[in-house]
Amino acid sequence: MAFGDEYQNATNYPLVRITMSSSGHVYYLRTHDHSTMGVATGSATVSTNFDVPSGITSGSGQLVVVANGIASQSVTVSVSGSNRRRH
């Protein structure tokens, strides 16, 4: 039940952010099929999936997962025409 200013939506919904190294373009990608929506998972390995849009620039970039405005450590990724499907 929610009413007034007490309405609460989940705010820990993760987004994937890829920043392309050569152009500086930033892409935010929707995630889906999470292994958990837990916040305090300790040392447990958790995962999520995301779709890379066809319009994204090819090349090297930095990928982070952002939830509640907090970004994970970045990893270097390579985006090419052959891997623009679900990951």
PDB file with SEQRES, HELIX, SHEET and CRYST1 records, atoms N, CA, C and O in Angstrom:
SEQRES   1 A   87  MET ALA PHE GLY ASP GLU TYR GLN ASN ALA THR ASN TYR          
SEQRES   2 A   87  PRO LEU VAL ARG ILE THR MET SER SER SER GLY HIS VAL          
SEQRES   3 A   87  TYR TYR LEU ARG THR HIS ASP HIS SER THR MET GLY VAL          
SEQRES   4 A   87  ALA THR GLY SER ALA THR VAL SER THR ASN PHE ASP VAL          
SEQRES   5 A   87  PRO SER GLY ILE THR SER GLY SER GLY GLN LEU VAL VAL          
SEQRES   6 A   87  VAL ALA ASN GLY ILE ALA SER GLN SER VAL THR VAL SER          
SEQRES   7 A   87  VAL SER GLY SER ASN ARG ARG ARG HIS                          
HELIX    1 AA1 GLY A    4  GLU A    6  5                                   3    
HELIX    2 AA2 GLY A   81  ASN A   83  5                                   3    
SHEET    1 AA1 5 ASN A  49  PHE A  50  0                                        
SHEET    2 AA1 5 VAL A  26  HIS A  32 -1                                        
SHEET    3 AA1 5 LEU A  15  MET A  20 -1                                        
SHEET    4 AA1 5 GLY A  59  ALA A  67 -1                                        
SHEET    5 AA1 5 ILE A  70  ALA A  71 -1                                        
SHEET    1 AA2 2 GLY A  59  ALA A  67  0                                        
SHEET    2 AA2 2 VAL A  75  VAL A  79 -1                                        
CRYST1    1.000    1.000    1.000  90.00  90.00  90.00 P 1           1          
ATOM      1  N   MET A   1       0.839  -1.169   0.000  1.00  0.00           N  
ATOM      2  CA  MET A   1       0.000   0.000   0.000  1.00  0.00           C  
ATOM      3  C   MET A   1       0.886   1.235   0.000  1.00  0.00           C  
ATOM      4  O   MET A   1       1.889   1.297   0.712  1.00  0.00           O  
ATOM      5  N   ALA A   2       0.510   2.199  -0.794  1.00  0.00           N  
ATOM      6  CA  ALA A   2       1.285   3.440  -0.870  1.00  0.00           C  
ATOM      7  C   ALA A   2       0.331   4.611  -0.973  1.00  0.00           C  
ATOM      8  O   ALA A   2      -0.717   4.527  -1.613  1.00  0.00           O  
ATOM      9  N   PHE A   3       0.710   5.703  -0.334  1.00  0.00           N  
ATOM     10  CA  PHE A   3      -0.104   6.906  -0.416  1.00  0.00           C  
ATOM     11  C   PHE A   3       0.757   8.110  -0.061  1.00  0.00           C  
ATOM     12  O   PHE A   3       1.797   7.986   0.586  1.00  0.00           O  
ATOM     13  N   GLY A   4       0.301   9.273  -0.500  1.00  0.00           N  
ATOM     14  CA  GLY A   4       1.044  10.487  -0.177  1.00  0.00           C  
ATOM     15  C   GLY A   4       2.471  10.440  -0.659  1.00  0.00           C  
ATOM     16  O   GLY A   4       2.744  10.019  -1.783  1.00  0.00           O  
ATOM     17  N   ASP A   5       3.383  10.874   0.191  1.00  0.00           N  
ATOM     18  CA  ASP A   5       4.794  10.897  -0.176  1.00  0.00           C  
ATOM     19  C   ASP A   5       5.529   9.635   0.242  1.00  0.00           C  
ATOM     20  O   ASP A   5       6.759   9.610   0.263  1.00  0.00           O  
ATOM     21  N   GLU A   6       4.791   8.596   0.570  1.00  0.00           N  
ATOM     22  CA  GLU A   6       5.404   7.349   1.016  1.00  0.00           C  
ATOM     23  C   GLU A   6       5.504   6.305  -0.089  1.00  0.00           C  
ATOM     24  O   GLU A   6       5.906   5.170   0.166  1.00  0.00           O  
ATOM     25  N   TYR A   7       5.143   6.677  -1.311  1.00  0.00           N  
ATOM     26  CA  TYR A   7       5.217   5.751  -2.434  1.00  0.00           C  
ATOM     27  C   TYR A   7       6.675   5.396  -2.686  1.00  0.00           C  
ATOM     28  O   TYR A   7       7.528   6.279  -2.776  1.00  0.00           O  
ATOM     29  N   GLN A   8       6.956   4.114  -2.799  1.00  0.00           N  
ATOM     30  CA  GLN A   8       8.343   3.689  -2.960  1.00  0.00           C  
ATOM     31  C   GLN A   8       8.497   2.796  -4.176  1.00  0.00           C  
ATOM     32  O   GLN A   8       7.913   1.715  -4.244  1.00  0.00           O  
ATOM     33  N   ASN A   9       9.276   3.250  -5.124  1.00  0.00           N  
ATOM     34  CA  ASN A   9       9.666   2.433  -6.264  1.00  0.00           C  
ATOM     35  C   ASN A   9      11.048   1.867  -5.991  1.00  0.00           C  
ATOM     36  O   ASN A   9      11.814   2.433  -5.211  1.00  0.00           O  
ATOM     37  N   ALA A  10      11.368   0.747  -6.635  1.00  0.00           N  
ATOM     38  CA  ALA A  10      12.722   0.213  -6.530  1.00  0.00           C  
ATOM     39  C   ALA A  10      13.684   1.213  -7.145  1.00  0.00           C  
ATOM     40  O   ALA A  10      13.478   1.656  -8.275  1.00  0.00           O  
ATOM     41  N   THR A  11      14.722   1.570  -6.425  1.00  0.00           N  
ATOM     42  CA  THR A  11      15.694   2.527  -6.944  1.00  0.00           C  
ATOM     43  C   THR A  11      17.023   1.875  -7.260  1.00  0.00           C  
ATOM     44  O   THR A  11      17.948   2.537  -7.731  1.00  0.00           O  
ATOM     45  N   ASN A  12      17.123   0.586  -7.005  1.00  0.00           N  
ATOM     46  CA  ASN A  12      18.399  -0.089  -7.242  1.00  0.00           C  
ATOM     47  C   ASN A  12      18.396  -0.815  -8.586  1.00  0.00           C  
ATOM     48  O   ASN A  12      19.088  -1.820  -8.749  1.00  0.00           O  
ATOM     49  N   TYR A  13      17.621  -0.310  -9.548  1.00  0.00           N  
ATOM     50  CA  TYR A  13      17.558  -0.912 -10.871  1.00  0.00           C  
ATOM     51  C   TYR A  13      18.849  -0.565 -11.617  1.00  0.00           C  
ATOM     52  O   TYR A  13      19.121   0.611 -11.859  1.00  0.00           O  
ATOM     53  N   PRO A  14      19.643  -1.569 -11.984  1.00  0.00           N  
ATOM     54  CA  PRO A  14      20.940  -1.283 -12.609  1.00  0.00           C  
ATOM     55  C   PRO A  14      20.820  -0.876 -14.079  1.00  0.00           C  
ATOM     56  O   PRO A  14      19.971  -1.379 -14.815  1.00  0.00           O  
ATOM     57  N   LEU A  15      21.680   0.033 -14.476  1.00  0.00           N  
ATOM     58  CA  LEU A  15      21.858   0.422 -15.871  1.00  0.00           C  
ATOM     59  C   LEU A  15      23.308   0.164 -16.245  1.00  0.00           C  
ATOM     60  O   LEU A  15      24.199   0.248 -15.400  1.00  0.00           O  
ATOM     61  N   VAL A  16      23.540  -0.146 -17.499  1.00  0.00           N  
ATOM     62  CA  VAL A  16      24.902  -0.288 -18.003  1.00  0.00           C  
ATOM     63  C   VAL A  16      25.255   1.011 -18.714  1.00  0.00           C  
ATOM     64  O   VAL A  16      24.481   1.510 -19.531  1.00  0.00           O  
ATOM     65  N   ARG A  17      26.428   1.556 -18.401  1.00  0.00           N  
ATOM     66  CA  ARG A  17      26.904   2.770 -19.069  1.00  0.00           C  
ATOM     67  C   ARG A  17      28.200   2.438 -19.792  1.00  0.00           C  
ATOM     68  O   ARG A  17      29.154   1.950 -19.186  1.00  0.00           O  
ATOM     69  N   ILE A  18      28.226   2.709 -21.101  1.00  0.00           N  
ATOM     70  CA  ILE A  18      29.442   2.517 -21.887  1.00  0.00           C  
ATOM     71  C   ILE A  18      29.885   3.876 -22.394  1.00  0.00           C  
ATOM     72  O   ILE A  18      29.119   4.587 -23.044  1.00  0.00           O  
ATOM     73  N   THR A  19      31.133   4.234 -22.090  1.00  0.00           N  
ATOM     74  CA  THR A  19      31.732   5.472 -22.578  1.00  0.00           C  
ATOM     75  C   THR A  19      32.783   5.099 -23.614  1.00  0.00           C  
ATOM     76  O   THR A  19      33.768   4.432 -23.297  1.00  0.00           O  
ATOM     77  N   MET A  20      32.572   5.526 -24.839  1.00  0.00           N  
ATOM     78  CA  MET A  20      33.481   5.185 -25.926  1.00  0.00           C  
ATOM     79  C   MET A  20      34.771   5.996 -25.788  1.00  0.00           C  
ATOM     80  O   MET A  20      34.736   7.209 -25.580  1.00  0.00           O  
ATOM     81  N   SER A  21      35.900   5.312 -25.906  1.00  0.00           N  
ATOM     82  CA  SER A  21      37.203   5.939 -25.687  1.00  0.00           C  
ATOM     83  C   SER A  21      37.538   7.000 -26.727  1.00  0.00           C  
ATOM     84  O   SER A  21      38.017   8.078 -26.372  1.00  0.00           O  
ATOM     85  N   SER A  22      37.294   6.716 -28.002  1.00  0.00           N  
ATOM     86  CA  SER A  22      37.727   7.641 -29.059  1.00  0.00           C  
ATOM     87  C   SER A  22      36.856   8.884 -29.148  1.00  0.00           C  
ATOM     88  O   SER A  22      37.374   9.976 -29.378  1.00  0.00           O  
ATOM     89  N   SER A  23      35.544   8.745 -28.971  1.00  0.00           N  
ATOM     90  CA  SER A  23      34.636   9.880 -29.171  1.00  0.00           C  
ATOM     91  C   SER A  23      34.139  10.494 -27.868  1.00  0.00           C  
ATOM     92  O   SER A  23      33.701  11.644 -27.850  1.00  0.00           O  
ATOM     93  N   GLY A  24      34.205   9.732 -26.775  1.00  0.00           N  
ATOM     94  CA  GLY A  24      33.649  10.209 -25.513  1.00  0.00           C  
ATOM     95  C   GLY A  24      32.144  10.066 -25.431  1.00  0.00           C  
ATOM     96  O   GLY A  24      31.540  10.451 -24.430  1.00  0.00           O  
ATOM     97  N   HIS A  25      31.518   9.509 -26.481  1.00  0.00           N  
ATOM     98  CA  HIS A  25      30.075   9.303 -26.444  1.00  0.00           C  
ATOM     99  C   HIS A  25      29.718   8.368 -25.293  1.00  0.00           C  
ATOM    100  O   HIS A  25      30.436   7.409 -25.011  1.00  0.00           O  
ATOM    101  N   VAL A  26      28.605   8.660 -24.637  1.00  0.00           N  
ATOM    102  CA  VAL A  26      28.151   7.868 -23.495  1.00  0.00           C  
ATOM    103  C   VAL A  26      26.813   7.232 -23.853  1.00  0.00           C  
ATOM    104  O   VAL A  26      25.912   7.908 -24.349  1.00  0.00           O  
ATOM    105  N   TYR A  27      26.686   5.938 -23.603  1.00  0.00           N  
ATOM    106  CA  TYR A  27      25.464   5.192 -23.872  1.00  0.00           C  
ATOM    107  C   TYR A  27      24.981   4.560 -22.583  1.00  0.00           C  
ATOM    108  O   TYR A  27      25.769   3.967 -21.846  1.00  0.00           O  
ATOM    109  N   TYR A  28      23.686   4.680 -22.305  1.00  0.00           N  
ATOM    110  CA  TYR A  28      23.067   4.001 -21.170  1.00  0.00           C  
ATOM    111  C   TYR A  28      22.196   2.884 -21.723  1.00  0.00           C  
ATOM    112  O   TYR A  28      21.363   3.115 -22.600  1.00  0.00           O  
ATOM    113  N   LEU A  29      22.389   1.678 -21.213  1.00  0.00           N  
ATOM    114  CA  LEU A  29      21.697   0.504 -21.725  1.00  0.00           C  
ATOM    115  C   LEU A  29      20.830  -0.105 -20.640  1.00  0.00           C  
ATOM    116  O   LEU A  29      21.249  -0.216 -19.488  1.00  0.00           O  
ATOM    117  N   ARG A  30      19.641  -0.493 -21.004  1.00  0.00           N  
ATOM    118  CA  ARG A  30      18.687  -1.123 -20.085  1.00  0.00           C  
ATOM    119  C   ARG A  30      19.128  -2.546 -19.761  1.00  0.00           C  
ATOM    120  O   ARG A  30      19.601  -3.273 -20.635  1.00  0.00           O  
ATOM    121  N   THR A  31      18.969  -2.931 -18.516  1.00  0.00           N  
ATOM    122  CA  THR A  31      19.311  -4.293 -18.085  1.00  0.00           C  
ATOM    123  C   THR A  31      18.038  -5.109 -17.883  1.00  0.00           C  
ATOM    124  O   THR A  31      16.941  -4.563 -17.768  1.00  0.00           O  
ATOM    125  N   HIS A  32      18.210  -6.434 -17.843  1.00  0.00           N  
ATOM    126  CA  HIS A  32      17.063  -7.332 -17.645  1.00  0.00           C  
ATOM    127  C   HIS A  32      17.558  -8.686 -17.167  1.00  0.00           C  
ATOM    128  O   HIS A  32      18.750  -8.984 -17.242  1.00  0.00           O  
ATOM    129  N   ASP A  33      16.641  -9.500 -16.676  1.00  0.00           N  
ATOM    130  CA  ASP A  33      16.936 -10.874 -16.236  1.00  0.00           C  
ATOM    131  C   ASP A  33      18.052 -10.920 -15.199  1.00  0.00           C  
ATOM    132  O   ASP A  33      19.031 -11.648 -15.364  1.00  0.00           O  
ATOM    133  N   HIS A  34      17.900 -10.141 -14.132  1.00  0.00           N  
ATOM    134  CA  HIS A  34      18.895 -10.080 -13.060  1.00  0.00           C  
ATOM    135  C   HIS A  34      18.888 -11.380 -12.248  1.00  0.00           C  
ATOM    136  O   HIS A  34      17.837 -11.990 -12.052  1.00  0.00           O  
ATOM    137  N   SER A  35      20.054 -11.792 -11.784  1.00  0.00           N  
ATOM    138  CA  SER A  35      20.116 -12.982 -10.930  1.00  0.00           C  
ATOM    139  C   SER A  35      19.536 -12.678  -9.553  1.00  0.00           C  
ATOM    140  O   SER A  35      19.038 -13.579  -8.877  1.00  0.00           O  
ATOM    141  N   THR A  36      19.596 -11.405  -9.130  1.00  0.00           N  
ATOM    142  CA  THR A  36      18.993 -10.969  -7.874  1.00  0.00           C  
ATOM    143  C   THR A  36      18.840  -9.460  -7.916  1.00  0.00           C  
ATOM    144  O   THR A  36      19.580  -8.775  -8.621  1.00  0.00           O  
ATOM    145  N   MET A  37      17.890  -8.949  -7.170  1.00  0.00           N  
ATOM    146  CA  MET A  37      17.770  -7.499  -6.992  1.00  0.00           C  
ATOM    147  C   MET A  37      18.251  -7.116  -5.605  1.00  0.00           C  
ATOM    148  O   MET A  37      18.037  -5.991  -5.153  1.00  0.00           O  
ATOM    149  N   GLY A  38      18.915  -8.070  -4.920  1.00  0.00           N  
ATOM    150  CA  GLY A  38      19.444  -7.810  -3.590  1.00  0.00           C  
ATOM    151  C   GLY A  38      20.522  -6.742  -3.616  1.00  0.00           C  
ATOM    152  O   GLY A  38      21.235  -6.592  -4.608  1.00  0.00           O  
ATOM    153  N   VAL A  39      20.637  -6.007  -2.535  1.00  0.00           N  
ATOM    154  CA  VAL A  39      21.621  -4.945  -2.439  1.00  0.00           C  
ATOM    155  C   VAL A  39      22.855  -5.410  -1.679  1.00  0.00           C  
ATOM    156  O   VAL A  39      23.978  -5.191  -2.132  1.00  0.00           O  
ATOM    157  N   ALA A  40      22.667  -6.036  -0.554  1.00  0.00           N  
ATOM    158  CA  ALA A  40      23.788  -6.489   0.277  1.00  0.00           C  
ATOM    159  C   ALA A  40      24.004  -7.981   0.028  1.00  0.00           C  
ATOM    160  O   ALA A  40      23.571  -8.818   0.819  1.00  0.00           O  
ATOM    161  N   THR A  41      24.673  -8.303  -1.068  1.00  0.00           N  
ATOM    162  CA  THR A  41      24.848  -9.708  -1.464  1.00  0.00           C  
ATOM    163  C   THR A  41      26.171 -10.293  -0.983  1.00  0.00           C  
ATOM    164  O   THR A  41      26.475 -11.453  -1.261  1.00  0.00           O  
ATOM    165  N   GLY A  42      26.949  -9.507  -0.272  1.00  0.00           N  
ATOM    166  CA  GLY A  42      28.218 -10.005   0.258  1.00  0.00           C  
ATOM    167  C   GLY A  42      29.160 -10.411  -0.852  1.00  0.00           C  
ATOM    168  O   GLY A  42      29.381  -9.656  -1.799  1.00  0.00           O  
ATOM    169  N   SER A  43      29.718 -11.606  -0.735  1.00  0.00           N  
ATOM    170  CA  SER A  43      30.683 -12.072  -1.734  1.00  0.00           C  
ATOM    171  C   SER A  43      30.018 -12.872  -2.854  1.00  0.00           C  
ATOM    172  O   SER A  43      30.706 -13.432  -3.708  1.00  0.00           O  
ATOM    173  N   ALA A  44      28.684 -12.929  -2.854  1.00  0.00           N  
ATOM    174  CA  ALA A  44      27.972 -13.688  -3.884  1.00  0.00           C  
ATOM    175  C   ALA A  44      28.177 -13.061  -5.259  1.00  0.00           C  
ATOM    176  O   ALA A  44      28.184 -11.838  -5.397  1.00  0.00           O  
ATOM    177  N   THR A  45      28.343 -13.897  -6.262  1.00  0.00           N  
ATOM    178  CA  THR A  45      28.422 -13.424  -7.643  1.00  0.00           C  
ATOM    179  C   THR A  45      27.008 -13.168  -8.139  1.00  0.00           C  
ATOM    180  O   THR A  45      26.144 -14.040  -8.040  1.00  0.00           O  
ATOM    181  N   VAL A  46      26.770 -11.972  -8.674  1.00  0.00           N  
ATOM    182  CA  VAL A  46      25.463 -11.634  -9.219  1.00  0.00           C  
ATOM    183  C   VAL A  46      25.642 -11.230 -10.676  1.00  0.00           C  
ATOM    184  O   VAL A  46      26.738 -10.859 -11.096  1.00  0.00           O  
ATOM    185  N   SER A  47      24.558 -11.306 -11.444  1.00  0.00           N  
ATOM    186  CA  SER A  47      24.674 -10.992 -12.867  1.00  0.00           C  
ATOM    187  C   SER A  47      23.401 -10.337 -13.380  1.00  0.00           C  
ATOM    188  O   SER A  47      22.346 -10.402 -12.749  1.00  0.00           O  
ATOM    189  N   THR A  48      23.525  -9.713 -14.529  1.00  0.00           N  
ATOM    190  CA  THR A  48      22.390  -9.156 -15.249  1.00  0.00           C  
ATOM    191  C   THR A  48      22.720  -9.217 -16.732  1.00  0.00           C  
ATOM    192  O   THR A  48      23.880  -9.390 -17.107  1.00  0.00           O  
ATOM    193  N   ASN A  49      21.724  -9.080 -17.559  1.00  0.00           N  
ATOM    194  CA  ASN A  49      21.913  -9.061 -19.010  1.00  0.00           C  
ATOM    195  C   ASN A  49      21.552  -7.683 -19.535  1.00  0.00           C  
ATOM    196  O   ASN A  49      20.812  -6.936 -18.894  1.00  0.00           O  
ATOM    197  N   PHE A  50      22.079  -7.354 -20.702  1.00  0.00           N  
ATOM    198  CA  PHE A  50      21.733  -6.090 -21.348  1.00  0.00           C  
ATOM    199  C   PHE A  50      21.829  -6.266 -22.853  1.00  0.00           C  
ATOM    200  O   PHE A  50      22.503  -7.173 -23.342  1.00  0.00           O  
ATOM    201  N   ASP A  51      21.151  -5.394 -23.578  1.00  0.00           N  
ATOM    202  CA  ASP A  51      21.155  -5.420 -25.040  1.00  0.00           C  
ATOM    203  C   ASP A  51      21.934  -4.215 -25.550  1.00  0.00           C  
ATOM    204  O   ASP A  51      21.718  -3.090 -25.098  1.00  0.00           O  
ATOM    205  N   VAL A  52      22.834  -4.452 -26.486  1.00  0.00           N  
ATOM    206  CA  VAL A  52      23.622  -3.383 -27.098  1.00  0.00           C  
ATOM    207  C   VAL A  52      22.860  -2.899 -28.332  1.00  0.00           C  
ATOM    208  O   VAL A  52      22.594  -3.692 -29.235  1.00  0.00           O  
ATOM    209  N   PRO A  53      22.504  -1.620 -28.388  1.00  0.00           N  
ATOM    210  CA  PRO A  53      21.732  -1.118 -29.530  1.00  0.00           C  
ATOM    211  C   PRO A  53      22.564  -1.086 -30.809  1.00  0.00           C  
ATOM    212  O   PRO A  53      23.787  -0.962 -30.763  1.00  0.00           O  
ATOM    213  N   SER A  54      21.895  -1.199 -31.936  1.00  0.00           N  
ATOM    214  CA  SER A  54      22.600  -1.229 -33.217  1.00  0.00           C  
ATOM    215  C   SER A  54      23.257   0.104 -33.547  1.00  0.00           C  
ATOM    216  O   SER A  54      24.184   0.132 -34.356  1.00  0.00           O  
ATOM    217  N   GLY A  55      22.820   1.195 -32.959  1.00  0.00           N  
ATOM    218  CA  GLY A  55      23.369   2.507 -33.278  1.00  0.00           C  
ATOM    219  C   GLY A  55      24.600   2.898 -32.480  1.00  0.00           C  
ATOM    220  O   GLY A  55      25.110   4.006 -32.648  1.00  0.00           O  
ATOM    221  N   ILE A  56      25.087   2.024 -31.622  1.00  0.00           N  
ATOM    222  CA  ILE A  56      26.238   2.357 -30.791  1.00  0.00           C  
ATOM    223  C   ILE A  56      27.506   2.406 -31.647  1.00  0.00           C  
ATOM    224  O   ILE A  56      27.645   1.646 -32.605  1.00  0.00           O  
ATOM    225  N   THR A  57      28.415   3.295 -31.300  1.00  0.00           N  
ATOM    226  CA  THR A  57      29.675   3.436 -32.010  1.00  0.00           C  
ATOM    227  C   THR A  57      30.556   2.215 -31.788  1.00  0.00           C  
ATOM    228  O   THR A  57      30.625   1.698 -30.673  1.00  0.00           O  
ATOM    229  N   SER A  58      31.229   1.748 -32.835  1.00  0.00           N  
ATOM    230  CA  SER A  58      32.174   0.640 -32.692  1.00  0.00           C  
ATOM    231  C   SER A  58      33.479   1.155 -32.099  1.00  0.00           C  
ATOM    232  O   SER A  58      33.846   2.316 -32.278  1.00  0.00           O  
ATOM    233  N   GLY A  59      34.167   0.274 -31.394  1.00  0.00           N  
ATOM    234  CA  GLY A  59      35.468   0.624 -30.847  1.00  0.00           C  
ATOM    235  C   GLY A  59      35.596   0.233 -29.398  1.00  0.00           C  
ATOM    236  O   GLY A  59      34.772  -0.505 -28.858  1.00  0.00           O  
ATOM    237  N   SER A  60      36.644   0.738 -28.775  1.00  0.00           N  
ATOM    238  CA  SER A  60      36.951   0.442 -27.384  1.00  0.00           C  
ATOM    239  C   SER A  60      36.205   1.415 -26.475  1.00  0.00           C  
ATOM    240  O   SER A  60      35.984   2.574 -26.826  1.00  0.00           O  
ATOM    241  N   GLY A  61      35.825   0.920 -25.304  1.00  0.00           N  
ATOM    242  CA  GLY A  61      35.135   1.789 -24.349  1.00  0.00           C  
ATOM    243  C   GLY A  61      35.246   1.253 -22.940  1.00  0.00           C  
ATOM    244  O   GLY A  61      35.787   0.172 -22.710  1.00  0.00           O  
ATOM    245  N   GLN A  62      34.727   2.025 -21.998  1.00  0.00           N  
ATOM    246  CA  GLN A  62      34.704   1.638 -20.596  1.00  0.00           C  
ATOM    247  C   GLN A  62      33.264   1.354 -20.203  1.00  0.00           C  
ATOM    248  O   GLN A  62      32.376   2.168 -20.457  1.00  0.00           O  
ATOM    249  N   LEU A  63      33.028   0.196 -19.580  1.00  0.00           N  
ATOM    250  CA  LEU A  63      31.697  -0.219 -19.166  1.00  0.00           C  
ATOM    251  C   LEU A  63      31.624  -0.220 -17.651  1.00  0.00           C  
ATOM    252  O   LEU A  63      32.512  -0.746 -16.980  1.00  0.00           O  
ATOM    253  N   VAL A  64      30.559   0.373 -17.110  1.00  0.00           N  
ATOM    254  CA  VAL A  64      30.258   0.300 -15.687  1.00  0.00           C  
ATOM    255  C   VAL A  64      28.787  -0.047 -15.532  1.00  0.00           C  
ATOM    256  O   VAL A  64      27.986   0.197 -16.434  1.00  0.00           O  
ATOM    257  N   VAL A  65      28.438  -0.610 -14.398  1.00  0.00           N  
ATOM    258  CA  VAL A  65      27.041  -0.833 -14.031  1.00  0.00           C  
ATOM    259  C   VAL A  65      26.718   0.201 -12.959  1.00  0.00           C  
ATOM    260  O   VAL A  65      27.451   0.345 -11.980  1.00  0.00           O  
ATOM    261  N   VAL A  66      25.615   0.920 -13.153  1.00  0.00           N  
ATOM    262  CA  VAL A  66      25.225   1.994 -12.241  1.00  0.00           C  
ATOM    263  C   VAL A  66      23.903   1.636 -11.584  1.00  0.00           C  
ATOM    264  O   VAL A  66      22.929   1.322 -12.268  1.00  0.00           O  
ATOM    265  N   ALA A  67      23.867   1.684 -10.248  1.00  0.00           N  
ATOM    266  CA  ALA A  67      22.624   1.491  -9.488  1.00  0.00           C  
ATOM    267  C   ALA A  67      22.586   2.541  -8.384  1.00  0.00           C  
ATOM    268  O   ALA A  67      23.578   2.750  -7.686  1.00  0.00           O  
ATOM    269  N   ASN A  68      21.452   3.196  -8.229  1.00  0.00           N  
ATOM    270  CA  ASN A  68      21.309   4.271  -7.238  1.00  0.00           C  
ATOM    271  C   ASN A  68      22.356   5.354  -7.418  1.00  0.00           C  
ATOM    272  O   ASN A  68      22.765   5.986  -6.444  1.00  0.00           O  
ATOM    273  N   GLY A  69      22.798   5.580  -8.657  1.00  0.00           N  
ATOM    274  CA  GLY A  69      23.777   6.612  -8.932  1.00  0.00           C  
ATOM    275  C   GLY A  69      25.209   6.232  -8.597  1.00  0.00           C  
ATOM    276  O   GLY A  69      26.115   7.056  -8.725  1.00  0.00           O  
ATOM    277  N   ILE A  70      25.421   5.001  -8.171  1.00  0.00           N  
ATOM    278  CA  ILE A  70      26.753   4.532  -7.800  1.00  0.00           C  
ATOM    279  C   ILE A  70      27.260   3.593  -8.883  1.00  0.00           C  
ATOM    280  O   ILE A  70      26.612   2.595  -9.202  1.00  0.00           O  
ATOM    281  N   ALA A  71      28.423   3.915  -9.450  1.00  0.00           N  
ATOM    282  CA  ALA A  71      28.982   3.119 -10.543  1.00  0.00           C  
ATOM    283  C   ALA A  71      29.927   2.049 -10.008  1.00  0.00           C  
ATOM    284  O   ALA A  71      30.631   2.259  -9.020  1.00  0.00           O  
ATOM    285  N   SER A  72      29.929   0.903 -10.676  1.00  0.00           N  
ATOM    286  CA  SER A  72      30.877  -0.167 -10.368  1.00  0.00           C  
ATOM    287  C   SER A  72      32.255   0.231 -10.881  1.00  0.00           C  
ATOM    288  O   SER A  72      32.413   1.278 -11.508  1.00  0.00           O  
ATOM    289  N   GLN A  73      33.236  -0.597 -10.615  1.00  0.00           N  
ATOM    290  CA  GLN A  73      34.539  -0.397 -11.237  1.00  0.00           C  
ATOM    291  C   GLN A  73      34.374  -0.613 -12.738  1.00  0.00           C  
ATOM    292  O   GLN A  73      33.573  -1.442 -13.168  1.00  0.00           O  
ATOM    293  N   SER A  74      35.123   0.124 -13.518  1.00  0.00           N  
ATOM    294  CA  SER A  74      34.988   0.012 -14.964  1.00  0.00           C  
ATOM    295  C   SER A  74      35.800  -1.156 -15.511  1.00  0.00           C  
ATOM    296  O   SER A  74      36.809  -1.570 -14.941  1.00  0.00           O  
ATOM    297  N   VAL A  75      35.318  -1.671 -16.640  1.00  0.00           N  
ATOM    298  CA  VAL A  75      36.051  -2.685 -17.394  1.00  0.00           C  
ATOM    299  C   VAL A  75      36.126  -2.202 -18.837  1.00  0.00           C  
ATOM    300  O   VAL A  75      35.210  -1.545 -19.330  1.00  0.00           O  
ATOM    301  N   THR A  76      37.217  -2.532 -19.501  1.00  0.00           N  
ATOM    302  CA  THR A  76      37.379  -2.171 -20.905  1.00  0.00           C  
ATOM    303  C   THR A  76      36.639  -3.178 -21.768  1.00  0.00           C  
ATOM    304  O   THR A  76      36.773  -4.387 -21.580  1.00  0.00           O  
ATOM    305  N   VAL A  77      35.854  -2.671 -22.718  1.00  0.00           N  
ATOM    306  CA  VAL A  77      35.114  -3.534 -23.642  1.00  0.00           C  
ATOM    307  C   VAL A  77      35.413  -3.102 -25.071  1.00  0.00           C  
ATOM    308  O   VAL A  77      35.846  -1.978 -25.320  1.00  0.00           O  
ATOM    309  N   SER A  78      35.175  -4.005 -25.988  1.00  0.00           N  
ATOM    310  CA  SER A  78      35.316  -3.705 -27.404  1.00  0.00           C  
ATOM    311  C   SER A  78      33.967  -3.959 -28.063  1.00  0.00           C  
ATOM    312  O   SER A  78      33.431  -5.064 -27.984  1.00  0.00           O  
ATOM    313  N   VAL A  79      33.423  -2.948 -28.707  1.00  0.00           N  
ATOM    314  CA  VAL A  79      32.122  -3.052 -29.370  1.00  0.00           C  
ATOM    315  C   VAL A  79      32.372  -3.125 -30.866  1.00  0.00           C  
ATOM    316  O   VAL A  79      33.078  -2.291 -31.433  1.00  0.00           O  
ATOM    317  N   SER A  80      31.783  -4.136 -31.499  1.00  0.00           N  
ATOM    318  CA  SER A  80      31.907  -4.259 -32.951  1.00  0.00           C  
ATOM    319  C   SER A  80      30.586  -4.701 -33.538  1.00  0.00           C  
ATOM    320  O   SER A  80      29.681  -5.099 -32.804  1.00  0.00           O  
ATOM    321  N   GLY A  81      30.465  -4.637 -34.835  1.00  0.00           N  
ATOM    322  CA  GLY A  81      29.235  -5.022 -35.508  1.00  0.00           C  
ATOM    323  C   GLY A  81      28.800  -6.439 -35.206  1.00  0.00           C  
ATOM    324  O   GLY A  81      27.607  -6.739 -35.258  1.00  0.00           O  
ATOM    325  N   SER A  82      29.741  -7.322 -34.891  1.00  0.00           N  
ATOM    326  CA  SER A  82      29.393  -8.726 -34.671  1.00  0.00           C  
ATOM    327  C   SER A  82      28.902  -9.009 -33.252  1.00  0.00           C  
ATOM    328  O   SER A  82      28.379 -10.094 -32.998  1.00  0.00           O  
ATOM    329  N   ASN A  83      29.060  -8.041 -32.294  1.00  0.00           N  
ATOM    330  CA  ASN A  83      28.610  -8.336 -30.944  1.00  0.00           C  
ATOM    331  C   ASN A  83      27.552  -7.348 -30.464  1.00  0.00           C  
ATOM    332  O   ASN A  83      27.487  -7.028 -29.276  1.00  0.00           O  
ATOM    333  N   ARG A  84      26.739  -6.874 -31.371  1.00  0.00           N  
ATOM    334  CA  ARG A  84      25.681  -5.935 -31.011  1.00  0.00           C  
ATOM    335  C   ARG A  84      24.361  -6.630 -30.746  1.00  0.00           C  
ATOM    336  O   ARG A  84      23.305  -6.118 -31.116  1.00  0.00           O  
ATOM    337  N   ARG A  85      24.407  -7.754 -30.131  1.00  0.00           N  
ATOM    338  CA  ARG A  85      23.220  -8.482 -29.731  1.00  0.00           C  
ATOM    339  C   ARG A  85      23.212  -8.608 -28.229  1.00  0.00           C  
ATOM    340  O   ARG A  85      24.051  -8.020 -27.547  1.00  0.00           O  
ATOM    341  N   ARG A  86      22.285  -9.360 -27.713  1.00  0.00           N  
ATOM    342  CA  ARG A  86      22.159  -9.526 -26.274  1.00  0.00           C  
ATOM    343  C   ARG A  86      23.442 -10.077 -25.676  1.00  0.00           C  
ATOM    344  O   ARG A  86      24.030 -11.017 -26.211  1.00  0.00           O  
ATOM    345  N   HIS A  87      23.879  -9.487 -24.558  1.00  0.00           N  
ATOM    346  CA  HIS A  87      25.078  -9.914 -23.835  1.00  0.00           C  
ATOM    347  C   HIS A  87      24.715 -10.184 -22.406  1.00  0.00           C  
ATOM    348  O   HIS A  87      25.577 -10.558 -21.610  1.00  0.00           O  
TER     349      HIS A  87                                                      
END                                                                             
